[in-house]
Amino acid sequence: MLSHPKFEFEVYMSSQAIDFPRVSVIGLGKLGAPLAAVMANGGYKVIGYDLNRDFVSAVQRGVAPVNETGLQDMINKVAARLTATEKIEVAVSNSDVSFIIVPTPSKPDGFFSLDYVLSAIEGMAPALRAKQSRHLIVVTSTVMPGATDGIIRQTLEKATGLKAGRDIGLCYNPEFIALGSVIHDMLHPDFILIGESDTTSGDCLEEIYKNTCAKEPVFRRMNAVNAELCKISVNTFVTTKITYANMLADICDRLPGADVDIVTTAVGADSRIGKKYLKGAVGYGGPCFPRDNRAFAALADSLGARSDLARATDAMNDYQVERLERCILGLVGEGARVSILGVSYKPLTAVIEASQGLMLGKRLVDQGVKVTAFDPGVATEGPATDGWLTWAETLPDALNGCDLAVVVTPWDAFNTLPALVPDQSKLTIVDPWRMFSGSEFGNSVTLVSLGRGRMDQNAL
């Protein structure tokens, strides 16, 4: 299993189990398992459910079913309050609130599929019908605006014979987290978003978060459609901000004396803008940002609204891979050996979905470049790439014999790069993140810091 660097976070932990409500988490994947642990950490009795027998068995044995920073440490602390089952009816019967946190994969049209959410609701229905007390269903999976009060509510009411908002509670409550820091983000949210069918359900959910967060969070409560739109709007706005910073970096590459870090630091000091995510480097990737941006555009199109900004952001993000490729091909010729440092979409995770590193590697291979990849968080055998990519087991292995190395994912482990480069090595290092100043390397190393107007014009 992946071993992450220790991630420090403040833990709030109730000294005793809270009698009401009991919590079930439907789905024990990358987000569900941390959510279950965080709820147990807040003092709740939690039962998780998953179709994956290995996930269930792991939780029952007190082992983290997925790799996530701090998850195993938290499970160790809450083992007495956390269990799991392969039977969804058992999870529902032994809880008062159920969080549904299952995949909602993108469809070809950009919309999110609700197949797993609806299947979970139908599986829960017999136990819900048999309950004597009011149950609260919380949809935590990201869904399209209109889904919770539409097909989800309809499926729930038809399957149970219960009226949402009266006989049974229904809330939309997505998480705003990043893989690699899920536990920290759940304990310290910027705000909690609740789309509620009724005030009683919203009150119950708010009380749960008051007990589970490290300090009382800001709550934003509204109807379901506003909450659904808010969720994808936040991610779409962030992607636009990332892309704007990358656009500035591209401009600074071409403008003598310009430095994108100096510009974005000043721009981010404006309270109307803020500095977070304003770092010109490489494009965004991962399981959320790209698909949420496309879903936002698809939603707008379906309503007859303009989605030019979302589509432009998507196109500009794709261009960032091309920008890196063009830079590298301007520095080395066909047949050169290039090492890609970082193929996970961000540090502290092994997830490679929509990874800039992998997309760059494929483009270079198609141009006749010999590519080796290394990532401290991805297993040494690497993900399936049909043999077109060579994987290095260590950072020194990745540097051995290469003509150029490009830092795509800014893992802390790459700070050791200067000490690993042999003094006589004729090596070019492309540094989109500006991790290095250049003085750390010997005269034999050529450092190309993207986002600064001193780049070789041949690499533009």
N, C-alpha and C positions, 0 to 999 in steps of 0.2 A: 504493500500500500504506500501511497505517496506520503512522504514525511515533510511537513511544513516547518518553517521557522516558528519559534514560539511567538504567539500573538498575545500581547498583554491587553486585558480588558477588565474593567471593574465589574464585579459580579454582585448583583442583588440576589439574595436567596432568603426566602421566607423560612422561619425556624420550624414551621409545622405545616402539614398538609391542610389546605383550605377545603372545608366540607362541600362548598358549592361555588361554582359548578364543577363537575368532572368534565374533562376534555378528551375528545378523540381527534386524532389527526389522520386524515385519509390520504395516504401517500407519504412514503418515508424516503423520498429521494433527496436531491441536493438541497432543497429548501424545507421539505417536510420534516426530515430528521432533526435539523437544527431547531425548527419551530417547536417540535415535541419536547426537545430538551429544554428550551427556553421556558416553555409553559410549566414544565415540571420544576424548573429552577425557581419559578415564581411561587411555588407552593401548591400547585394543582396536581391532582392525580390524573395522569395522562396515559391513554392507551392508543397506540398507533396501529394502523392497518396498511398492508401493502400486498399486492399480488405476488411480489417477489419474495419467495420463501427465504432467500439468503438475507434480505434486509430484515425480515421479521425475526429470524433466528439470531441475527447479530444483536438486535435491540434486547431480545430476551436474555442474551448472555452478557449484556452490559458493554457491548462493543459498538463503536460507531459504524453504521452501515455504509456511509459515504465519507470521503475525505474532505474535511472542512476544518479550517483553523479553529482550535479550541473546542471542537465538538466532543472529542473523547474525554477531555478533562471535565467538561460539564456533565456528560453522561455518568462519569465516575461519581460525581457528587449527588446526582439525583436518581440513582439506580432504584432506590426503594419506592419511588413514585412514578416510574416509567416502565411500561410493559408494551407488548405488541401481540397482534393476532393476525392470522391469515383469513379470519372470518369477519366480514364487514358488519354482519349483524351483531356479533359479539362486541365490536367496538362501539356501535351505536347504542346498544342496550346498556352498556356500562359507562355511558357518558351523558351529559346534559347539553353540551355544545360540541359540534363537529366542524372542524376546519377541513375543507376540501382543497388540497394542494397537489393536484395532479397535472400532467403535461397538457398544454393546449397548443399543439404544433400548428405551424403556419400552413395554410392551404395555398395552392397555386395562385389564387386570386389575391393573396395577401391577408385575408381574414384568418382568424384563429379557429381551429377546430374545437368543438365542444364535446367530441365523442367520449372522452374519458370522464369529463365532468358529469355528463348525463348518465353514463353507465354507472358511475358511483352513486348518483342519486337514486337510480332505479334499484341498485343493490341494497341501499339503505332503507328503502321504502317499507318492507315488511316489519322491520324493527321499529320504524317510526310510527307505523299504524298501531303497533302493540303497546306503545308507551302510554302511561297514564299521565305523565307530566309533559309540559310544553318543552319542546326541543328547539335549539337554535342551530340553523345551518349557516355556516360562514364560507362563502366562496372566496378563496384566497388566490386561486389561479387567475392569471391575467385573461380577461375575456373582452370581447368587443362591446362597445357602447350599445345598450339595448338588450344585451343577452340576459342579464340577471332578472330583469322584470319581464323579459320575453320568454324565450324557450326554456330557460332554467326554471322560472316560476311555474310555467305551464306543465313541465315534466314533473316537478315536485308535487304539485297539487293533483295531477292526474294519477300519479303513482301511489299517493298516500291517502287521497280523499280529504286532505286537510287544507285549510285556507291559509296561505302565507300572509303574515302580518296579524292574523287573528289566532289560529290554532297552532301555528308553527312559525318560528322566527326565520327570517332570511336576510342576510347581510352580504354585501360585497366589500372585501377588506384585503386589498393586495398589499404585498410587502414592497418596500423600496430598499433593496439591499444589493450588495455586490458579492459575487462568489469570491471566496478567500477571506472575507470579513463579515460573513453572514451573522455569526453570533454577536459580534460587536454591534453591527447595524441594527439587529433586532432589540438589543438592550438599550441602544442610544439612538432611537429614530429621530429624524428631523420633525416628523409629525406622523400621526396615525390617521389614516383615511378610512372612513366608515360610510358606506352606502347602505341605508337601513330601510327595511320594510315597515318598521314601526318603532316608536320611541323606546319601548321596553327592550327590544332586541338591541338597539344601539346602546342603551344604558348598560346592559349586561356585558357587551363587548368592551365598552369603555372601562368598566370596572376590572375586567380581566387584564387589560394592558396597564392599568395603574399598579397592579400587583406584579407584573412581569418585567416592566421596564426599570432600568436602573434609577431613573427619576421620572416624575410625572411628565408625560409628553404633551405636546400640543395636539389637540383633536380637531379634526375637520369632519363634521357629520353632515350628510346630505342625502338625497335620494340616490338610487343605484346608478342611473344613467350619468349623472354628474360625476359620481365617483369613478365610473368606468372611463369616462372621457379624461378625467384628471390623471388617471394612471398613465395612459399612453401619451398624454400631453407632456407630462414631466419628462419622460424618456426622450420624446421627440425634441423637446426644447434643449435638453442636455446634448443630444447628438448635433444639433445645430451649433451649439456653443463650441463643441470639440472641433467641428468642421471649420468654423470661423477661425479658430486659432491655427489650424493646419493651413488654411488659406493664407494667413499672415506669415506663417513660416515659409511658404513657397515664395511669397513676395520678397521676404527678407533674404532668401537665398540669392536673389537676383539684384539686390540693391546694395551697392558698396557701403560699408559702415553700418548696415542695419543689423539688429539683434532682436529676434522675436521675443526672447525672455524679458528684455528691457521694456519692450513695447507692451506685452501682455501684463507684466507686473503693474505698469502704470494704468493701463486700461481697466484691469481688475480692481484697482483701488477705488474706482467709481462705484458708489453704493448701488447704482442702477444696474450694474453688471456683475460685480463680484469676481473673485479670482478662481473659484473652484471650477475644474474642468477646462480652464483656459490655458492649456499647455500645447503649443504647437509642436507636434512630433509625428506620430503615425496615426492611421485611421482607427476607428473603433471597430470592435468585433464582438464575439460572444453570443450567448443565447437570447439576449433581450434587445439591446439597442438596434441592431439592423432590422429585426422583424417588427419591432414596435413602430419604427419609422415607416416601414412599408405598409403596416396595418393602418396607420394614421392616414396615409395617402389614399389607400383603398377605401377607407371610410368616407373621406371627403368626396372622392369620385362618385361613390354610390349615392351620395346625397345631392350631387350636382354642384358641390362647392369646389373652389380652386384648391389644389394641393401642390402648387408649384414649389413652395419652399421645402416641403418634405421631400419631394422628388429631387430637387437640386442638392439637398443635403446628402441623399443616397448616392447620387452621381458623383459628387465631390469626394465622398468617402471612398468610392471605388477608385477614383483617380489617385488617391494616396499610394496605393500599391504600384500603380504605373509610374508615379513620381520616384519612388524608391528604385524601381527597376531601371528607369532611365538614368538615374544617378550612377548606379552600379555599372551598367553597361558602358557609361562614359568614362569609367575609370579602369576597367579591365576588358580584355578581349574575349572572343569565343574560345572555349576550351579552358578558361581560367577556373580556378577552384575558389568557390565562395562558401563561407560558413555563415549560416543564419543562426544568430544567438537569440533564442526565444521563439517558441511556436505556440505556447499557450496565449490566449487572447489578452491576458493580463497577468501580473505577478500573483503569487499565492494561490494559484489554481492550476489544475491539469487540463482544464477545458480548452479544446482547440476549435470549437465551433466558430465559423466565420473568422478564423485566425488570419491576421495580416501576414504573419510569418509563413504559413503554409501557402497562402495565395502567391506571395512573392516567390517562394521556392519553385512553385510550378511554372510561373512565368519565366524564371531564369533558366530552368531546365529546358523549356521549350525553345530557348534562344541558344542552346548548346553549351550552357555553363554547367560545370560539375558542382553540385550543391551538397553540402553537409549541414545537418541541423543538430542543435543541442538546446535542451531546455532542462533546467534543474528540477522542474516539477512534473515533467512528462516521462513516463517509463522509457527505459533505454531502448526497448525494441520499437518504440514510436508507434503512432497510429497508422492505420492502413493507408498506404500511399501507392499501392500497386508497383512497388519497387523503384519508382522514379527518384526517391530521395534516400540518401545515405544518412544514417543516424550515428552520432558520436555518443559514447557513454559518459565522457567527462569533458570539461571545458578545454583542458590541454589537448585532448584528442581532436576536438573540433578545430583548434588552431593549427594543429600539425599539418604543415604542407599547404596551407591555404594562402591565396593571394590577397583575399579581402574578407573581412569579417564585418557584418552589419548587426548592430544591436537593435532588434525589433521589439522585444519585450524587456522593460527595464527592471529585471530582477536584481536584488541587492548583490547576488552572487557575482554579477558581472563587474562589480567594482574592483574585483581582484584581477581584472584583465591586464593592467599594466605590469603586474608582477609576473605574469605568465608568458608574456611575449619575449622570446629570446632576443638578446641584444643585437644579434646580427640578422634578425629576421626582417626581410623586406616585405612589410605588411601594410595594407591600407585598411583603416578602420572607419566605417561609416557610422556616425553617432547621431541619429535623429533626435535623441532625448537630451543631448548635450551633457552627458554624464561626466565627460572628461574635459580638461582644459587644454591638454596637449603636452604640458610640461611633465606629466607622469611617464611619458614614453621616451625612448631613446630616439636618436636621429634617424634610425632605420625605419621608423613607423610614420606613415602619413595619416594624420587624423583629419577626417572630413566631418565637420560639425554642421549638420543641416540647420537651417533657420538663421544662419549668420551670413552676411554678405561678403564672404571670402571664399566661397566654394569655387572650385575649378569650373569655369564656364563650359568646359566640355561635358560636364556631368549634369548640365541643366536639361 
